Amino acid sequence: MENQYKRDFKPSLQKLLRNIRLACGLSQREVAEALMVNRSTYSYYESGKTSPDVQTLRILAKLYGVPATVFMFPERFANMDANCLKRGRRSRKPLPNPQWFGELTEEEKSVIKELRLQKDGETHG
């Protein structure tokens, strides 16, 4: 299961970065300036050549006015309609409330439990 998350994460993040940028009407150059990086560096994020670090994702969340969890679970948000992203919500469900960071879905709890068990097996196995 962990490999599926790794496999899905990067393409979903690339798509999400592009969609949310376009929904906000920003160019790659404008986002790069907000991040204080070269445009080519930001372009690499959207193309998947490199991935932004956590601090960069936090800055992007603030820039776009969305919870940082959007970037932690891009597979959930990558296919959102650009207009819905701009409004800050999906067609069916709202974006997670930033005050809910401590709340995990049952699926997230299950993944964490599985990863912990795998880690314990590697450590003690």
Buried (B, 14 or more C-beta within 10 A) or exposed (E): EEEEEEEEBEEBBBBBBBBBBEBBEBEBEBBBBBBEBEBEBBBBBBEEEEBBEEEBBEBBBEBBEBBBBBBBBBBBBBEBEBEBBBEBEBEEEEBBEEEEEEEEEEEEEEBEEEEEEEEEEEEEE
